[in-house]
């Protein structure tokens, strides 16, 4: 059942709609530092619509949806009135969610949610290069990169007056540009009959991907992860240039973790020492591996807490 709040205070409803085949729910009592409770999953196979999934949650958990503040993280761009949930067959509308909840929903990208989660102070942070830890009390700009079921990125902007802001991007879909013949061969094999190859397509290649059978035949299987780690380092530097994220790069996702296994880290770091443009800033920029339990749901709650803080300041 739902967590009991103070009289008159209804919990937030948090929905993670970014994973393959499952819809995940949690609740949190509105607070400056909200805590997740009542995490609940619904397998989406056989559920006709997103509304059916919401009604099933309401029925099985005994939680009236009407009047709840709902926030949801999706994979892909969280923009526009009509939004496709890219890892399901569902399409939702903001007006439809208002009809269900009676409140305006908050919809954000799942990578942005992971970036918001770093605000909670509960993440495990491992230094990959450079020095220090992310400092969200000092003005500056960071980037968050995720490599998991897809590749995505977000900007974490820290302002002295407004605190932490997270800006969503679709940087994983930027076009990949090879820098040598080996990368060109691999990109051509990954692209297939497509017009372009994106960074996401390249970083989704693993050591057993069929593209290796069409390219880089002289590259031993044991060296493939080194090439991929080098590409991830290049992508990180491109994001730092594009975003102006000179305070550092935060990297998350299970696939990213495998790519950064200890033997490959030197290859991830190698592009930092060879980049000539703004080399001083690039060399000084730290990078961290971020691992956080329930990162997406935690980040959704942190986004709502940020909005709550703004409203309270305005009312003061």
N, C-alpha and C positions, 0 to 999 in steps of 0.2 A: 504494500500500500504506500501511498504518498506520504512524504515526510510532513510532520505536523508543524505548522508555522504559528506565529502569534496571531491572535484573533484579528480578522480583517486583512491579513497579509496572505496573498496567494503565491505559490511558488512559480518560478519560471519553468517552462517546459523546453528542454533542449533536445534537438533532433540531429543526429548524424546520418546524412543521406548520401555519403560519399564512398561507401564500401560496396564491393560487389556482392549482390545477393542478400543483403541484410540491411534492415533499418534499425537504428539504435536510438533509444530514448534515455533521458535522465531528467531529474528535477533538481532545482537548487533554490533555496530560500534567498530572496533578494538581500544582498549584503555587499560590503566593500571587497571582501574576500570570500566569494561564495564557495560552498562545498557541494560536490556532486552527491546525489543519493538516488536510490531506486533505479539503477541502470537496468534497462530492459531491452531485449532484442526481438525483432520479428523477422522471420524468413520471408522474403518477398515473393518467392515462387508460389504461384497460384493465387496471389492477391491481385484482384483486377486493377485497382486504382490506388493512388496515394490516399485518397479520402477513405477508402475501405481500410487501409492500414491504420489511419488515425482512429477510426471508429472501433477497430479491434483493440487498440491500446486503451481507449476509453472504457470499453466493455470489460476487458480482462484485468485492468488495473483499478477500476472503479474511480477513475479520475475524470470529472466533468471538464470538457475542453473549453466550454464557453467561458470567456473572460480571462483565460490564461494568456500571459505574455509568452509567445512562442518565438524561438530563434532556431534557425536551421543552417547547417553547413552542407554545402554541396560540392561536388567536383565540377569544375568548369566556371564559367563566368556567371556571377550572381547579379545580373543586370537585366532590366526590362520587366515588363508585366508578365510575360510568359517565359517560363524557364524549363528547359529539358533536364531531367536528372540523367546524366550521361551514362551512368552504370546501371540503368534500368530502362524499361520501356515507357516510363511515366513522364508526363508533362504536367506541370503545376502552374497556377496563376496566383498572383498576389491577391487579387480580388476573391478568388476561391478560398484562400486561407483566411482572409478577413471574414468571409461568410461563416467559416467553421468556428473561429476563435472570438470574433467580435473585436479584435484588436489588430493593429498593424504588425505584421510579422517582420522579424529581422532575418535577412538571408545573406549569408556570406560564403565566400570560397573556403574550402577546407584547409588550404595552405595558410590563408589569412587566419583561420581559427587556430592553427598550430602556432602561428606567430603571436597571437593574443595570449595563448597559454603560457608563453614565457614570462608574461607579466605576473603570473601567480607565484613565482619564486619556488615552485615545487619540482622543476625539471632537473634531471641529472645532466650536467654540463661537462663535457670532456674537451680539453684544449687540444686542438690539432696542430696549430701553428701560432706563432706570435706569443703574446702574453696577455694576462688579465682575463676578465669575465665580462659579459654584457652588462652595461651599467645604464639602467633606464631612468636614473635620476639626473643624468648629465645630457645636455642637448647633443644630438648627433643623429646619424642614420645607419641602420643595419639592414642587411638582407637576410631573408629566410629562404632556403632552398629545400625542397622535398623531392626525394627520388624513392617512389614506392610502387603503387599501381600505375602511376603516371609521373610526370615531372612538372613541378610548379614552383612558383616563387612569389614572395610578398616583400613589401618594404615596411620596415619598422622605423617610424620617424619619432624622435623624442624631442619635444619642444618644451622650453622652460615654463611656459604659461599653461599649455593644454595637456602636457604629459605625453603619454604614449598614443600614437595613432598608427594604424596599420592600413596600408594601401594595397589593394589587390592588383594582381597582374596575371597575364597569361603568357609569361616569358618562356615557358617550356615549348611553345609553338613557334618561337623565333627560328628562322632558317639557319641551319648549320652550315658553316663554311670550313671545308677541310684545309689543312695547312701543309700537307705533304701527300705523297703518292699513296701511302698506306691508308691514310684517312679517306682519301678520295675513292679508293677501291671499296672500302667498307661502306662508305656513304652510298655509293652507287648500288651496292648489293642490298642495302637496307631500303633504299628508295624504291627499288623495283620499277614498276611502270608509273609511279607517281611523278608529279611535276617537281616536287622539292622534298628535301628531307629535313626534319626539324631536330632540335636538340633533344626533345622528348624521344623521338624515334631512335636516336643514337644511344642515349643513356638507358633505354629499355633493352638494349642488346646485352645478353649475358654470355658467358664463355661457351655455352652450348647452342647458341642461336644459329639457325641454318645459314645466315648470311656469311658466317665464317667459311662455309664450304664453297662459297662463290668468290671470296676475296681473301687476301692475306694468307694464301695457302702456305707461305713460307714461315708464318708466325706460329710457333709452338703453342698448344692450348694453354700451357702454364703461364705464358706471357700475355694472354688476352686480357686478364684482369688489370694488368699494368697499363695497357693502352686505355682501357675504360676509365681507370682512376685518373689518368692524365687528362682525358676529355672532361671529366667532372671538374678538375681544377681549372681548366680553361673556361668552362661554363660559369664557374663561381666568379672568376675575374671579369668576364663579360657582364655579369649581373652587377658587380661592384661599379664598373664603369657606367653602365646604363642607368643605374639607380643613384649613383653618387654615394654608395654605401661604404664609406671609408672607415667607419667604426668597426666593421667586421662582418663576417659571413657565418650564419647559423645554418647547420645542415642536419636534416632529419629524414626519417624514413628507413624501413628495414632494408631495402635494396641499397640505399646509400651506406648503411652500416656494413653490409657485406663488401661493398666496393672500397671501404676505408679500413679493411682489416690490416693489421699492423704492417705486413710486408708490402702493402700497396701505398702506404701514406707518403713515402718519398716521391712516388710518381704523381700523386695528387698535388704535392707541393711544388714540383718542378716548374710548372708554368709561372709561378709567382716570381721566380728568379730570372726568367727570360723575357718577361713583358717589359718593353721599353717605354711605352707611353705611361706617364704618371708613375714611373717605377718606384719612386720614393713612397708614394701612398700605398701602392700595391704591396711592396715588401713589408711595410709596417702594419698592414691590416691583419688582424688575427682571424682565425676560423675555429669554430667549435662544433662538436657533434652533440646534438640535443636529443635526449631520450626522455620521454615523459609518459607516465601512465595516463590513459584516457585523454590524450592530448587534444583531440578535436572537441570533445564534449567540454573539457576544461576551458578551452579557448572560447567556445560559444558563451559560457557563463561569464568569462572575463570581459568579453565584449559588452554584455548586458550590464555588468558592474561598472564599466567605464561610462556607458550611457547614463546610468543611475547617478554617478558622481557628477556628471555635467548638469543634470537636472537639479540636483541638490545645491550645487554652487549657484546656479541661476536663481533659485528660489531664496537663497540666503540674503 
